[in-house]
Every structure is written in C-alpha cells, then in structure tokens.
Amino acid sequence: MTVYERIADILKRKGIDADKINGDSSVITSGIIDSMAFVNVLLEIEDEFGIEIDFANTELNGIATLNGLAAHVESLLKQ
C-alpha cells in the first residue's frame, strides 16, 4: 500500500470519502474537512507512520492536499 493509499484509508476511517477528493485540491479550503479535523488526521498520520510533523516549520498549503501530504510524509520517512 502506498503512502497516498494509507492516508486515504485514514481519511476513510474518519468518515471522509478520499476517492471523491482531487489529490491536488486543498481539503480545508474546499470544505471537505475543517481545520480541527485536519489536525486530528495529521495526528493519526503521525501515529500510523511513526513520524513527527513539525507544524511550526511546515507550510500548511504544502500539506493541505493529499498529494502534498503524501509527498511530505514520504520525505519524513526517508529521514
């Protein structure tokens, strides 16, 4: 399972149909989830992948899309 697919699975467990999300559209500004739900998704991603997302030094726009978030998680996994 790819990082993208694992993130999509996390979203599905939260009741969000990731199949209907364009990978390049912001999940926040498109109204798919609100900012608090997004933070909860990010925390679950941290647990799932055993990583820590440095929120202070991470550009929100870069991780607000599924493609951007998957790329960011992949880069953290390589560290």
Summary of the structure (lengths in Angstrom):
residues: 79
radius of gyration: 11.3
end to end distance: 19.9
largest distance: 32.1
contacts: 200
relative contact order: 0.20
helix: 61%
strand: 0%
